[in-house]
Amino acid sequence: MLVLANGAPVALQAGCGHRCAWTLDDLLRPALGPQTVVFGHHKTLRGIGAAVVASTAVAWAVDWPLWLGALVGTLAMLGDLGSSAWKRLRGVAPGGPVPGVDQIPESLLPMLGAACFLSLGPADIAAIVAGFCVLEWLLTSLWQRGRQ
Protein backbone atom coordinates (compact mmCIF):
# COMPACT_ATOMS: atom_id res chain seq x y z
CA MET A 1 0.00 0.00 0.00
CA LEU A 2 2.82 2.38 0.92
CA VAL A 3 4.72 1.77 -2.31
CA LEU A 4 1.60 2.23 -4.44
CA ALA A 5 0.62 5.40 -2.60
CA ASN A 6 4.02 6.89 -3.36
CA GLY A 7 4.27 5.43 -6.88
CA ALA A 8 0.79 6.32 -8.16
CA PRO A 9 1.58 10.02 -8.78
CA VAL A 10 4.73 9.08 -10.70
CA ALA A 11 2.89 6.50 -12.80
CA LEU A 12 0.08 8.93 -13.55
CA GLN A 13 2.56 11.60 -14.58
CA ALA A 14 4.27 9.13 -16.92
CA GLY A 15 0.96 8.15 -18.48
CA CYS A 16 -0.82 11.51 -18.65
CA GLY A 17 1.95 14.06 -18.87
CA HIS A 18 0.83 17.49 -17.70
CA ARG A 19 -2.88 17.08 -18.46
CA CYS A 20 -4.98 18.16 -15.46
CA ALA A 21 -1.81 18.49 -13.37
CA TRP A 22 -2.47 21.62 -11.33
CA THR A 23 0.48 22.18 -9.07
CA LEU A 24 0.06 23.10 -5.45
CA ASP A 25 2.41 26.02 -6.07
CA ASP A 26 -0.03 27.33 -8.71
CA LEU A 27 -2.74 27.33 -6.06
CA LEU A 28 -0.51 29.18 -3.59
CA ARG A 29 0.72 31.86 -6.01
CA PRO A 30 -2.20 34.26 -5.53
CA ALA A 31 -1.40 34.39 -1.81
CA LEU A 32 2.40 34.10 -1.89
CA GLY A 33 3.39 35.80 -5.13
CA PRO A 34 4.14 34.74 -8.71
CA GLN A 35 7.74 33.60 -8.13
CA THR A 36 7.07 31.54 -5.02
CA VAL A 37 8.04 27.87 -5.15
CA VAL A 38 7.10 25.96 -2.00
CA PHE A 39 6.78 22.39 -3.25
CA GLY A 40 7.99 22.34 -6.87
CA HIS A 41 6.32 21.54 -10.18
CA HIS A 42 6.11 17.79 -9.41
CA LYS A 43 3.56 18.22 -6.60
CA THR A 44 0.05 18.27 -8.06
CA LEU A 45 -3.52 17.84 -6.92
CA ARG A 46 -3.79 14.99 -9.41
CA GLY A 47 -0.84 13.21 -7.78
CA ILE A 48 -2.26 13.57 -4.29
CA GLY A 49 -5.59 12.22 -5.51
CA ALA A 50 -3.86 9.30 -7.24
CA ALA A 51 -2.02 8.39 -4.04
CA VAL A 52 -5.18 8.40 -1.95
CA VAL A 53 -7.18 6.44 -4.54
CA ALA A 54 -4.39 3.86 -5.04
CA SER A 55 -3.91 3.21 -1.34
CA THR A 56 -7.67 3.06 -0.76
CA ALA A 57 -7.96 0.52 -3.59
CA VAL A 58 -5.26 -1.62 -1.96
CA ALA A 59 -7.11 -1.46 1.37
CA TRP A 60 -10.28 -2.60 -0.38
CA ALA A 61 -8.42 -5.43 -2.17
CA VAL A 62 -6.99 -6.82 1.08
CA ASP A 63 -10.26 -6.29 2.98
CA TRP A 64 -8.97 -3.56 5.27
CA PRO A 65 -11.07 -0.50 6.10
CA LEU A 66 -11.16 2.04 3.29
CA TRP A 67 -10.36 4.80 5.79
CA LEU A 68 -7.04 3.08 6.48
CA GLY A 69 -6.07 3.19 2.82
CA ALA A 70 -7.11 6.83 2.55
CA LEU A 71 -5.15 7.63 5.71
CA VAL A 72 -2.00 5.93 4.43
CA GLY A 73 -2.22 7.74 1.08
CA THR A 74 -2.91 11.11 2.69
CA LEU A 75 -0.10 10.81 5.23
CA ALA A 76 2.34 9.61 2.56
CA MET A 77 1.59 12.71 0.51
CA LEU A 78 1.83 15.00 3.56
CA GLY A 79 5.26 13.52 4.28
CA ASP A 80 6.27 14.01 0.66
CA LEU A 81 5.05 17.62 0.66
CA GLY A 82 6.86 18.31 3.92
CA SER A 83 10.14 17.00 2.56
CA SER A 84 9.69 19.02 -0.64
CA ALA A 85 9.05 22.22 1.32
CA TRP A 86 12.10 21.51 3.50
CA LYS A 87 14.24 21.01 0.39
CA ARG A 88 13.03 24.31 -1.13
CA LEU A 89 13.94 26.11 2.10
CA ARG A 90 17.42 24.59 1.84
CA GLY A 91 17.82 25.64 -1.81
CA VAL A 92 17.49 22.18 -3.37
CA ALA A 93 15.96 22.38 -6.85
CA PRO A 94 12.57 20.72 -7.46
CA GLY A 95 13.19 17.06 -8.20
CA GLY A 96 16.66 17.25 -6.66
CA PRO A 97 17.37 14.13 -4.60
CA VAL A 98 18.25 14.21 -0.91
CA PRO A 99 18.58 10.60 0.28
CA GLY A 100 16.59 9.94 3.42
CA VAL A 101 14.75 13.26 3.29
CA ASP A 102 12.95 12.02 0.18
CA GLN A 103 11.91 8.69 1.71
CA ILE A 104 11.61 8.85 5.49
CA PRO A 105 8.73 11.33 5.94
CA GLU A 106 6.59 9.74 3.22
CA SER A 107 6.98 6.31 4.80
CA LEU A 108 7.19 7.16 8.50
CA LEU A 109 4.04 9.29 8.72
CA PRO A 110 1.72 6.68 7.18
CA MET A 111 3.17 3.92 9.34
CA LEU A 112 2.71 5.99 12.49
CA GLY A 113 -0.87 6.67 11.41
CA ALA A 114 -1.60 2.99 10.74
CA ALA A 115 0.41 1.60 13.66
CA CYS A 116 -2.52 0.96 16.01
CA PHE A 117 -4.71 -0.74 13.41
CA LEU A 118 -1.86 -2.87 12.08
CA SER A 119 -0.38 -3.54 15.54
CA LEU A 120 2.99 -2.10 14.56
CA GLY A 121 5.63 -1.51 17.20
CA PRO A 122 8.65 0.78 16.91
CA ALA A 123 10.87 -2.00 15.50
CA ASP A 124 8.21 -2.87 12.90
CA ILE A 125 7.89 0.75 11.84
CA ALA A 126 11.67 1.17 11.65
CA ALA A 127 11.97 -1.98 9.51
CA ILE A 128 9.20 -0.85 7.16
CA VAL A 129 10.70 2.62 6.77
CA ALA A 130 14.18 1.16 6.14
CA GLY A 131 12.77 -1.33 3.64
CA PHE A 132 10.84 1.43 1.89
CA CYS A 133 13.96 3.59 1.66
CA VAL A 134 15.94 0.79 0.03
CA LEU A 135 13.11 -0.20 -2.32
CA GLU A 136 12.43 3.41 -3.32
CA TRP A 137 16.10 4.00 -4.02
CA LEU A 138 16.27 0.87 -6.20
CA LEU A 139 13.06 1.69 -8.08
CA THR A 140 14.16 5.29 -8.64
CA SER A 141 17.52 4.09 -9.99
CA LEU A 142 15.76 1.72 -12.40
CA TRP A 143 13.28 4.43 -13.42
CA GLN A 144 16.08 6.91 -14.14
CA ARG A 145 18.01 4.34 -16.20
CA GLY A 146 14.90 3.47 -18.17
CA ARG A 147 14.33 7.13 -19.04
CA GLN A 148 17.85 7.58 -20.46
N, C-alpha and C positions, 0 to 999 in steps of 0.2 A: 504494500500500500504506500509506504514511504517513498520508494523508488518511483512508482508511477505518479504520485503526487508531484514530485520534483521533475519528472521527465515529460509529463503531459504538455506543459507550456513549450518546451523545446520541440517536441514532435509536432505540435500544432503550428509552430512557427515554420518548421521545415516544410510542412504540407500546404500551408495557406499563405506564406509570405507575410506581407504587411496588411492584408485585407482585414478590416475590422479590428485592427490592433491599436487601440487608443492607449497611449502610454499614460502612466500615472503622472509623470512630469507634465504632460499636456494639460491634465486636469488641474494641476497645482499652479500653472503659469499665471492665470489671472490674479491669484493671490500673492504669488512670490516674485513675479516678474518674468519677462520673456527669456532671459538668459539662464534662469535657474535650472540646475540639474540636481535632483535629489536622489533619484533611483537609477537613472539611465534609460536609454531607449529600448532595452530588452524587457522592461517591466511593464506589462500591459494588463488591462482589465480582462482581456481574452485569456491570457495566461493564468491569471488567478482563478478565473472561472473553470478553466480546463483542469487545474489541479484539484479543485474541490469536487468537480464532477467525477474525475478519474478515481479519486480516493473513495468517494461515496459509492461508486460502482463496484469497487473491490470489496468494500464492506458488505454490500448487498450479495455479491457472489460467494462470500465465505460465511454468510448468514450472521453477520455482526450488525449491530444497530447502525442505521444510516447516519445518525448524528455522530457516531464515532468516526466514520469515514470523512464526513464534512469537517469535523474538528481537526483531524490529522491534516487534511488538505489546507485548511485555513491557517493552522499554526505553522505548517511548512512554508507557506507563502509569507507569513509574517516574519519568520526567521530569515527568509531570503531577502525580503525588503529591508529588514534591519541591517543585514550584512552589506547590502548595496549602499544604503545611506551612510554607514560607517566608512565604507571605501571611498565614497565621494568626499566625505569630510577629510579624509587622509590624502586626497589628490589622486587616487587610483582611477584610471579611465574606465568608463562603462565597458563591461565585459572583461576587464583586466583581472587575471586570476590572483587570488591571495589564498594559498592553501590553508585549510582549517577554517578561516573566516568564511569561505564560500560554502563549507559543508556542515560545520558544527551547529550553527543556529537553526538551519532548516531541517536538521534531523533531531536535535535535542529538544526543541520546543514541542514538536508533535509527540515525542515519546514521553515527555513529562505530562502532557495533557492526557495521554491514553494510559498512563502507568497504572492507575487504580483499576480501570476496567480490564486491562490485560495482565494484571498482577505482576507488574514489572518492578523489580528492586533496582537499587543503584548500580549493581554489577551488570544486570541485564541491560539497563539503559546505556551504560558505558560501552558494552559490547556491541549493541545495535548502532550506536553513533560511530564507533570505530569501524565497524563493518561497512556502514554507509559511506564513510569517508574514503575507504579503500575502493569500494565499488564505484563510487562517483568519479574518483580520479581515473580509474581504469576505463570507464565508459566515456569520459570526456576525452581521454587520450585517443581512444578508438574513433570517436566522432570527429575529432580534429584531423586525424590521419585520413579518414574517409572523405573529408571535404577538400583535401589537397589534390 
